[in-house]
Amino acid sequence: MKNGLETTLKDCDVISNSQLANDRRIRIVPQSQEGFLTDKQVIDYHEYRKNLLSYLLQIGKDPEKAKGYSPYTLYADSYRQGNFDLWLWERDGEYNVPPTQHDANAYMDHIAYSDKSQTAKGKAQEALRRYSKWLQHKFGQNKWEFEYSFDGSGQSSAQPQDFLTVDERRKVRQEALNAGTIPSRSNMSQEERRQWDGYIAQLLEKPRHEVTDEDWGDITGWKITSIVWTSLDAGLRPVEVGNAKTTWVDTANGILRIPREESSKNEGNWTVSLTERTASALDHWLSERELYGRYDDTDALWLTYRGNPYGSQSLNRWLCKICKKRDIDVENRSISWYSIRHSVGTLMTKERDLAATKSQLRHKSVKTTMKYDAAPVEDRKDALDKMG
């Protein structure tokens, strides 16, 4: 105990001896964490953890019914979540909370290639999913999603979520061309209409004064198209869509340049290939983007209509909507935005090799896509064209 802090949940949060065998109680700050933290950090982490554990115990399982997880489940999860926190601090060399989707992905990469059993890996992932519930409640984070899924019963090995086939990728790409809207002309100021008329005139290759209401009705926005097409090429994780900057885009050379400090795992500078179609879509989006006031003071490449970065939930909704319009099954499969990424990995490996996949998907770990051997950008572009 440090600074007189209680080390187990008390009062309404207390776990009785009858509920847990061997007189075990849920420690708010495990001893392994205390050894890393200063006195002040212990106080801060104590309050943070007590909030987390109390939420999970009282209402975390079903917030609408105020139903929490069992004390036994929470006992095990509390240590797994604590181990996750400690791993992050040791990796970064400093105490910091709360963790992010980046951190969760990095930890699950670490767990996936550890010597732990499949059961242990599954339970670690489930503990993080419950941790994510509280982070959504407390900090408004998006629900964490993972590239791998584990069977906590130990009956299967780690598997990526379902991926899109070549035919499905082509259907998604085609439908994304129809997705998106532009603002209503009736809701604009005179100056805004003038700017949009000029933009539409340029698209239709006609004089501005000849732009009609019918022309406005025929135009769809390039934002969703550019998000989907870029992700089909680059296998962007949801967090990378949210983090994307205009400075990443090099349409002249058909590539994304993702700096180390802005990459999702902060592991290196990346040069990612794009097809000519995607580069053209991004070019059009960058022109259209200038007409939206929400981008005036930011270099964010894409924002929602509310001016927020995209997250996994909104991206999943868009993908499901696009898939349903093209009769792609989403009901009986584990389809999410990561399905796009896994399609890039699966098909790139088939068309080229693991070196090309490693370069395109920005893997650093040898265990993720085998030994690093950067494939030429042009080779990856040829593969992307064949992949749909």
C-alpha positions in Angstrom: 0.0 0.0 0.0 1.3 3.5 -0.9 0.1 6.8 0.6 -2.5 5.0 2.7 -4.5 3.9 -0.4 -6.8 1.0 -0.1 -5.6 -1.7 -2.5 -8.9 -3.6 -3.0 -12.4 -2.4 -4.0 -14.3 -1.4 -0.9 -17.8 -0.4 0.2 -20.3 -1.0 -2.6 -17.4 -2.3 -4.8 -16.1 -4.8 -2.3 -15.7 -8.4 -3.5 -16.6 -10.8 -0.6 -14.6 -13.9 0.3 -17.6 -16.0 -0.5 -17.7 -14.8 -4.1 -14.0 -15.5 -4.8 -12.1 -18.6 -3.7 -9.0 -18.5 -1.6 -9.9 -15.1 0.0 -8.9 -13.3 -3.2 -9.9 -9.6 -3.7 -9.6 -7.4 -6.7 -6.6 -5.2 -6.3 -7.1 -1.7 -7.7 -3.3 -1.2 -8.3 -1.5 -4.6 -8.7 1.9 -4.8 -7.1 3.6 -5.2 -10.4 2.3 -1.7 -11.4 3.3 -0.2 -8.1 6.9 -1.1 -8.8 6.9 1.0 -11.9 5.1 4.1 -10.6 6.0 7.0 -8.5 3.9 7.9 -5.4 2.0 10.5 -7.3 1.4 8.2 -10.2 0.1 5.5 -7.9 -2.5 8.0 -6.6 -3.6 8.9 -10.1 -3.7 5.4 -11.4 -5.6 4.2 -8.3 -8.4 6.6 -9.1 -8.3 5.7 -12.8 -8.5 2.0 -12.1 -11.1 2.3 -9.4 -13.4 4.0 -11.9 -12.7 1.3 -14.5 -13.2 -1.6 -12.2 -16.3 -0.2 -10.5 -17.9 0.4 -13.9 -17.3 -3.1 -15.1 -18.4 -4.6 -11.8 -21.7 -2.6 -11.6 -23.0 -2.0 -15.1 -20.3 -2.9 -17.7 -21.8 -6.1 -19.1 -25.1 -4.5 -19.9 -25.2 -0.7 -19.2 -28.9 -0.4 -20.2 -29.9 -2.9 -17.5 -27.1 -1.8 -15.1 -25.8 -5.4 -15.1 -22.1 -5.9 -14.4 -19.6 -8.7 -14.9 -19.2 -11.3 -12.3 -16.6 -10.8 -9.6 -14.7 -13.9 -10.8 -14.6 -12.6 -14.4 -13.5 -9.1 -13.2 -10.8 -10.6 -10.9 -9.1 -12.2 -13.9 -9.7 -9.3 -16.2 -8.3 -6.8 -13.8 -4.9 -8.4 -13.9 -5.0 -8.8 -17.7 -5.9 -5.2 -18.1 -3.2 -4.2 -15.7 -0.6 -6.2 -17.5 -1.6 -4.4 -20.7 -1.2 -1.0 -19.0 2.2 -2.0 -17.6 3.4 -3.4 -21.0 2.6 0.0 -22.6 4.5 1.9 -19.9 7.5 -0.3 -20.2 7.4 0.0 -24.0 7.1 3.8 -23.9 9.3 4.3 -20.9 6.7 6.4 -19.1 3.3 6.2 -17.3 0.4 7.3 -19.4 -3.4 6.7 -19.4 -5.8 6.1 -21.1 -4.6 3.7 -23.8 -5.7 4.1 -27.4 -6.7 1.9 -30.3 -3.0 2.1 -31.5 -1.9 0.7 -28.1 -4.4 -2.1 -28.2 -3.4 -3.2 -31.7 0.3 -3.1 -30.7 -0.4 -5.2 -27.6 -2.4 -7.8 -29.5 0.4 -8.1 -32.1 2.7 -8.8 -29.1 0.2 -11.3 -27.7 -0.4 -13.0 -31.1 3.2 -14.0 -31.5 3.9 -14.8 -27.9 4.2 -18.3 -26.5 0.8 -18.0 -24.7 -1.8 -20.6 -25.4 -4.7 -19.8 -27.7 -7.0 -19.8 -24.6 -4.7 -17.2 -22.9 -4.6 -15.1 -26.0 -8.4 -15.1 -26.3 -8.9 -14.1 -22.7 -6.4 -11.3 -23.1 -8.3 -10.0 -26.1 -11.6 -10.3 -24.3 -10.2 -8.3 -21.3 -9.2 -5.5 -23.7 -12.7 -5.5 -25.3 -14.2 -4.9 -21.8 -11.6 -2.3 -21.1 -12.7 -0.6 -24.4 -16.3 -0.5 -23.1 -15.3 1.7 -20.3 -13.1 3.9 -22.5 -16.1 4.4 -24.7 -18.3 5.3 -21.7 -15.7 7.5 -19.9 -13.7 9.1 -22.7 -15.9 8.8 -25.8 -13.4 6.5 -27.6 -14.5 4.4 -30.5 -14.9 0.7 -29.9 -11.6 -1.1 -30.3 -11.4 -3.5 -33.2 -8.6 -6.0 -33.8 -6.9 -7.4 -36.8 -6.9 -10.9 -35.2 -9.6 -12.8 -33.4 -8.9 -15.5 -30.9 -11.1 -18.3 -29.6 -10.9 -18.0 -25.9 -11.8 -21.7 -25.6 -8.5 -22.6 -27.3 -10.2 -24.5 -30.1 -8.8 -22.5 -32.9 -5.8 -20.4 -33.8 -5.7 -16.7 -34.5 -7.6 -15.8 -37.6 -8.0 -12.5 -39.4 -11.5 -11.3 -39.9 -13.2 -12.2 -43.2 -11.7 -10.5 -46.2 -13.2 -9.3 -49.5 -12.6 -11.4 -52.6 -11.3 -9.9 -55.9 -14.9 -9.8 -57.2 -16.2 -8.2 -54.0 -13.4 -5.6 -54.0 -14.4 -4.6 -57.5 -18.0 -4.3 -56.5 -17.1 -2.2 -53.5 -14.9 0.0 -55.6 -17.7 0.5 -58.2 -20.4 1.2 -55.6 -18.1 3.6 -53.8 -18.1 5.7 -57.0 -21.8 6.3 -56.4 -21.5 7.1 -52.7 -21.4 10.5 -51.1 -23.2 13.8 -51.7 -22.5 17.5 -52.0 -24.3 20.2 -50.0 -27.8 21.4 -50.9 -27.7 24.5 -53.1 -30.6 26.0 -51.3 -28.8 26.0 -48.0 -25.8 28.0 -49.3 -24.9 31.6 -49.2 -24.5 33.4 -52.6 -20.7 33.2 -52.3 -20.8 29.5 -51.5 -23.0 28.9 -54.5 -20.6 30.8 -56.7 -17.7 28.6 -55.5 -19.6 25.4 -56.0 -20.9 26.5 -59.4 -17.2 27.0 -60.4 -16.2 23.6 -59.1 -19.1 21.8 -60.9 -18.4 23.8 -64.1 -14.9 22.5 -64.0 -16.0 18.9 -63.5 -18.5 19.1 -66.3 -16.2 21.2 -68.5 -18.7 23.9 -69.2 -19.0 27.6 -68.4 -20.0 28.5 -64.8 -23.1 30.5 -66.0 -24.4 27.4 -67.7 -24.5 25.3 -64.5 -28.1 24.3 -63.7 -29.9 22.7 -60.8 -30.0 19.5 -62.8 -26.2 19.6 -62.9 -26.1 19.8 -59.1 -28.3 16.8 -58.9 -26.0 14.8 -61.1 -22.9 15.4 -59.0 -21.8 13.2 -56.1 -19.0 14.0 -53.7 -15.5 12.5 -53.8 -14.9 12.1 -50.1 -16.4 8.6 -49.5 -15.1 7.4 -52.9 -11.5 8.6 -52.0 -11.7 7.0 -48.5 -12.8 3.6 -49.8 -10.5 3.5 -52.8 -7.5 4.6 -50.8 -8.2 1.9 -48.2 -8.7 -0.7 -50.9 -5.2 0.2 -52.1 -3.4 0.9 -48.8 -5.3 -1.3 -46.4 -5.8 1.7 -44.1 -6.8 0.8 -40.5 -9.7 2.8 -39.2 -7.4 4.8 -37.0 -5.3 5.6 -40.1 -8.3 7.0 -41.9 -9.0 9.2 -38.9 -5.3 10.3 -38.7 -4.8 10.9 -42.4 -3.3 14.2 -43.4 -3.3 16.1 -46.8 0.5 16.0 -46.5 0.4 12.3 -46.9 -0.9 12.5 -50.5 1.3 12.6 -53.5 -1.1 12.1 -56.4 1.6 13.0 -59.0 3.5 9.9 -58.1 0.5 7.8 -57.0 1.6 7.2 -53.4 0.9 8.0 -49.8 3.9 9.1 -47.7 3.0 8.4 -44.1 5.6 9.9 -41.6 6.8 7.9 -38.7 5.2 10.2 -36.1 1.8 9.9 -37.9 1.8 6.2 -38.7 -0.7 4.1 -36.7 2.0 2.2 -34.9 4.7 4.9 -34.9 7.3 2.5 -36.3 8.7 4.1 -39.4 8.1 6.2 -42.5 6.0 4.4 -45.1 5.6 4.9 -48.9 2.4 3.2 -50.0 1.3 2.5 -53.5 -1.9 3.8 -55.1 -3.6 2.9 -58.3 -4.0 5.6 -60.9 -7.8 5.6 -60.3 -7.3 6.2 -56.6 -4.8 8.9 -57.2 -7.3 10.6 -59.5 -10.1 10.3 -56.9 -7.8 11.8 -54.2 -7.0 14.7 -56.6 -10.7 15.4 -57.1 -11.3 15.2 -53.4 -8.6 17.6 -52.5 -10.2 20.1 -54.9 -13.6 19.5 -53.4 -12.3 19.6 -49.9 -11.3 23.3 -50.3 -15.0 24.2 -50.5 -15.9 23.0 -47.0 -15.4 25.4 -44.2 -14.7 22.6 -41.7 -11.3 22.1 -43.3 -10.2 25.7 -43.0 -8.0 25.3 -40.0 -6.9 21.7 -40.3 -4.8 19.4 -42.5 -7.0 16.4 -41.8 -7.6 14.6 -45.1 -11.1 13.4 -44.2 -13.6 14.6 -41.6 -17.2 13.6 -40.9 -20.0 16.2 -41.7 -19.8 17.1 -38.0 -16.1 17.9 -38.4 -14.8 14.9 -36.4 -12.2 12.3 -37.5 -13.6 9.1 -38.8 -13.7 6.1 -36.5 -14.3 2.4 -36.9 -18.1 2.5 -36.3 -18.8 5.1 -39.0 -16.5 3.4 -41.4 -18.1 0.0 -40.7 -21.5 1.5 -41.4 -20.3 2.8 -44.8 -18.8 -0.5 -45.8 -21.9 -2.4 -44.8 -24.1 0.0 -46.7 -21.9 -0.3 -49.8 -21.8 -4.1 -49.6 -25.6 -4.4 -49.2 -26.2 -2.3 -52.3 -24.0 -4.8 -54.3 -25.6 -7.9 -52.6 -22.3 -8.8 -50.8 -23.1 -10.9 -47.8 -22.5 -9.1 -44.5 -24.9 -11.0 -42.3 -23.1 -14.3 -42.1 -19.5 -13.1 -42.0 -17.3 -11.1 -39.8 -17.1 -8.1 -42.1 -15.6 -4.8 -40.8 -13.3 -2.1 -42.2 -10.5 -4.5 -41.4 -11.9 -6.8 -44.1 -10.6 -4.3 -46.6 -7.1 -4.5 -45.1 -7.1 -8.2 -44.9 -8.1 -8.4 -48.6 -5.1 -6.3 -49.5 -2.8 -8.6 -47.5 -4.3 -11.9 -48.8 -4.5 -10.9 -52.4 -1.2 -8.9 -52.5 0.6 -12.0 -51.3 -1.1 -14.2 -53.9 -0.3 -11.7 -56.7 3.2 -10.8 -55.6 4.8 -12.1 -52.5 5.1 -11.5 -48.7 7.7 -8.7 -49.3 5.2 -6.7 -51.3 2.5 -7.3 -48.7 4.8 -6.2 -45.9 5.6 -3.0 -47.7 2.0 -2.2 -48.6 0.5 -2.9 -45.2 3.3 -1.2 -43.2 4.3 -4.2 -41.1 7.5 -3.9 -39.2 7.6 -7.1 -37.2 9.3 -10.0 -38.9 6.7 -12.3 -37.5 3.9 -10.4 -39.1 4.8 -10.8 -42.7 8.1 -12.6 -42.5 11.5 -11.1 -43.3 11.4 -7.5 -44.6 12.4 -7.2 -48.2 10.9 -4.0 -49.7 9.2 -4.7 -53.0 9.4 -2.0 -55.7 6.5 0.4 -55.7 5.8 -0.3 -59.4 5.4 -4.0 -58.7 2.9 -3.3 -56.0 0.9 -1.0 -58.3 0.6 -3.8 -60.9 -0.7 -6.2 -58.2 -3.2 -3.6 -57.0 -4.7 -3.3 -60.6 -5.2 -7.1 -60.7 -6.8 -7.1 -57.2 -9.7 -4.9 -58.1 
